[in-house]
Amino acid sequence: MTASIDDRRMRTFTIVPIAAWFAAAFLAGVLDVVNQPGRSPTVLLGFLVVPTAGFVAAYLMSPRFRAFANGLPLTLLVGSHLWRFVGVGFVIGWMVGALPGGFGIPEGVGDIVAALGALLLLPGLMKGRAPRGWLLAWNTFGLVDLVSAIVVGLLYSESTLGVLSPGTPTTRIMATFPVSLIPTFFVPLFILLHLLTFKRIGDIAAPRASVEARGGERRPAPA
């Protein structure tokens, strides 16, 4: 009973800040304050840094929250990345001239590959199989792709960091509502999910190493 109450409290402790984060990102997009032509992209960087730092602090300081976060199903952590088929829209944005090719092509294709990887991994994970090598490769690629999207997006932006934007389309549309929710909410959120997935991959490896050291056998790690 106590464990159930603790679980509910941790879900609330997690959902409320995420909902507040989404609401703030929504409001910033509606008010059109994410795009800051000719200025430092402080609003966008704030949405990237503050929630991430808050999660890391909570993870390190609260054993209960850490246990809750580490207990999220691997199928959820991987399957949630299916939303990244949105990368098709980036490629289309480049084709119609709404996004620069230097952003739309690599970041769009990268997201599509990450989504396809999640789709291919899910059936095995749902059966309780955890292909650690493929998981590690997919998770590393997916995280690098998101970090790359942030960096390249800023380099093609209208902000002071947009050194690649002169003479080409910019990433202004990425800072325009409702698309602005992608860099202000979804990208940093899924960076955090990638980091949690690395932890889960480590958890898969640890029991295996322990059993092998004893010369025994182990069952596939549950998803």
C-alpha distance (Angstrom), angle and dihedral (degrees) to the residues before:
residue distance angle dihedral
M1 . . .
T2 3.80 . .
A3 3.80 90.9 .
S4 3.81 90.0 52.2
I5 3.81 91.6 51.1
D6 3.81 90.5 48.4
D7 3.79 90.4 50.7
R8 3.80 91.2 52.1
R9 3.79 91.0 48.3
M10 3.80 91.5 50.4
R11 3.80 91.4 48.8
T12 3.79 89.1 52.1
F13 3.81 91.0 43.8
T14 3.82 87.6 54.4
I15 3.80 102.1 37.8
V16 3.82 97.8 47.4
P17 3.84 95.8 57.5
I18 3.81 91.0 43.3
A19 3.82 90.4 50.8
A20 3.81 90.1 48.5
W21 3.80 90.0 49.0
F22 3.81 90.8 51.0
A23 3.81 91.3 47.6
A24 3.81 90.9 51.2
A25 3.81 91.3 48.4
F26 3.80 89.7 47.7
L27 3.80 92.2 50.6
A28 3.81 93.3 45.7
G29 3.79 89.4 52.2
V30 3.80 94.2 48.0
L31 3.81 90.9 48.5
D32 3.82 89.5 48.6
V33 3.79 95.0 -129.2
V34 3.82 97.1 129.5
N35 3.80 94.4 78.3
Q36 3.81 109.7 65.5
P37 3.82 109.5 178.9
G38 3.78 113.3 -154.1
R39 3.82 92.8 2.9
S40 3.76 137.6 91.8
P41 3.85 109.3 -83.4
T42 3.80 92.7 -119.0
V43 3.82 96.3 148.7
L44 3.79 93.4 52.5
L45 3.79 92.9 43.6
G46 3.80 89.3 48.7
F47 3.80 90.9 56.9
L48 3.79 89.4 49.5
V49 3.80 98.8 45.8
V50 3.82 107.4 32.7
P51 3.85 99.8 54.4
T52 3.80 91.6 41.0
A53 3.79 92.3 50.5
G54 3.81 90.4 45.9
F55 3.80 92.4 53.0
V56 3.81 93.0 46.8
A57 3.81 90.9 48.9
A58 3.82 92.2 49.4
Y59 3.81 90.7 46.2
L60 3.79 93.0 51.9
M61 3.81 97.6 40.4
S62 3.81 103.0 39.3
P63 3.83 117.9 60.3
R64 3.82 90.4 -170.3
F65 3.78 93.4 53.0
R66 3.80 90.2 44.7
A67 3.80 90.9 52.6
F68 3.81 90.7 47.7
A69 3.82 93.0 49.2
N70 3.81 92.4 46.2
G71 3.80 89.3 50.3
L72 3.80 95.4 60.4
P73 3.83 108.8 120.0
L74 3.77 114.5 -100.4
T75 3.80 88.2 -134.8
L76 3.81 88.4 60.9
L77 3.80 93.9 46.2
V78 3.81 91.9 51.0
G79 3.80 99.9 33.1
S80 3.79 93.7 53.2
H81 3.81 88.6 68.7
L82 3.80 90.5 71.7
W83 3.82 86.0 91.7
R84 3.79 86.7 73.5
F85 3.78 90.0 82.3
V86 3.82 77.9 91.4
G87 3.80 82.2 90.4
V88 3.81 86.6 84.5
G89 3.81 85.9 69.8
F90 3.81 91.1 55.0
V91 3.79 91.2 54.7
I92 3.80 90.4 47.8
G93 3.81 88.7 48.0
W94 3.80 88.9 57.1
M95 3.81 91.8 46.7
V96 3.82 92.4 54.9
G97 3.81 93.7 42.6
A98 3.80 96.8 -109.0
L99 3.82 94.0 115.7
P100 3.81 132.7 35.1
G101 3.79 115.1 -104.6
G102 3.80 90.1 -126.1
F103 3.80 88.2 64.9
G104 3.80 106.6 25.7
I105 3.79 97.6 51.2
P106 3.84 104.5 44.2
E107 3.79 96.1 33.8
G108 3.78 94.2 41.9
V109 3.79 93.8 48.2
G110 3.81 90.5 42.8
D111 3.79 91.4 55.6
I112 3.80 91.7 47.1
V113 3.81 90.7 51.7
A114 3.82 90.8 48.3
A115 3.81 90.9 50.8
L116 3.81 92.3 47.2
G117 3.80 90.0 49.4
A118 3.80 90.6 52.8
L119 3.80 90.1 48.6
L120 3.81 91.7 52.2
L121 3.80 94.1 46.3
L122 3.79 96.6 48.3
P123 3.84 100.2 75.0
G124 3.80 92.1 55.4
L125 3.79 93.0 44.3
M126 3.80 91.3 50.3
K127 3.82 88.1 56.1
G128 3.79 91.1 53.4
R129 3.78 96.5 -101.2
A130 3.77 119.2 132.2
P131 3.83 111.9 -166.1
R132 3.80 94.4 -161.8
G133 3.81 97.4 -170.9
W134 3.79 94.4 51.8
L135 3.79 91.6 41.9
L136 3.79 91.2 53.0
A137 3.81 92.9 47.6
W138 3.81 92.9 47.2
N139 3.79 94.0 45.0
T140 3.80 93.0 48.6
F141 3.80 91.9 48.6
G142 3.80 92.5 46.6
L143 3.80 93.5 50.7
V144 3.81 93.4 46.7
D145 3.80 89.4 49.2
L146 3.82 92.3 54.7
V147 3.80 93.4 46.7
S148 3.79 88.8 47.6
A149 3.81 90.4 51.6
I150 3.81 90.2 55.7
V151 3.80 94.5 47.7
V152 3.80 97.1 42.5
G153 3.80 91.8 42.0
L154 3.80 90.3 55.8
L155 3.80 92.5 46.1
Y156 3.82 89.4 56.1
S157 3.82 94.3 40.5
E158 3.80 129.3 107.3
S159 3.81 90.9 -116.0
T160 3.79 126.3 100.2
L161 3.81 87.6 -88.9
G162 3.81 92.5 59.0
V163 3.79 96.7 103.6
L164 3.81 92.7 148.4
S165 3.81 96.4 48.5
P166 3.85 102.6 83.2
G167 3.80 110.6 104.4
T168 3.80 94.8 8.1
P169 3.80 137.7 77.0
T170 3.80 110.6 -84.0
T171 3.79 133.3 -137.4
R172 3.81 90.9 -109.1
I173 3.80 90.5 124.7
M174 3.82 88.8 61.6
A175 3.81 88.3 61.4
T176 3.81 93.9 45.9
F177 3.82 121.1 93.9
P178 3.01 128.7 -72.2
V179 3.81 93.2 14.4
S180 3.82 87.8 51.6
L181 3.82 88.0 75.0
I182 3.81 88.0 73.4
P183 3.84 97.5 65.6
T184 3.82 96.0 29.9
F185 3.81 98.4 46.8
F186 3.79 119.2 1.0
V187 3.81 100.2 45.2
P188 3.84 96.6 51.3
L189 3.81 91.3 40.1
F190 3.78 91.6 54.6
I191 3.78 92.1 44.6
L192 3.81 85.5 60.3
L193 3.81 90.7 48.7
H194 3.81 89.5 52.2
L195 3.80 89.7 52.9
L196 3.81 90.5 50.6
T197 3.80 89.2 49.3
F198 3.81 90.2 55.9
K199 3.80 87.3 55.7
R200 3.81 91.1 50.9
I201 3.80 91.0 48.8
G202 3.79 88.1 53.4
D203 3.81 89.3 51.0
I204 3.81 89.1 54.6
A205 3.79 92.0 52.3
A206 3.80 96.8 46.6
P207 3.84 98.6 63.0
R208 3.80 90.1 43.2
A209 3.79 92.2 54.1
S210 3.80 90.7 46.4
V211 3.81 93.6 51.4
E212 3.81 93.4 44.6
A213 3.80 89.6 51.7
R214 3.80 88.0 57.1
G215 3.80 91.7 46.6
G216 3.79 91.9 -118.0
E217 3.78 136.6 123.5
R218 3.77 130.6 -107.5
R219 3.74 136.3 -159.0
P220 3.79 121.2 -120.6
A221 3.80 110.8 -80.9
P222 3.80 112.7 -103.7
A223 3.78 119.3 -111.3
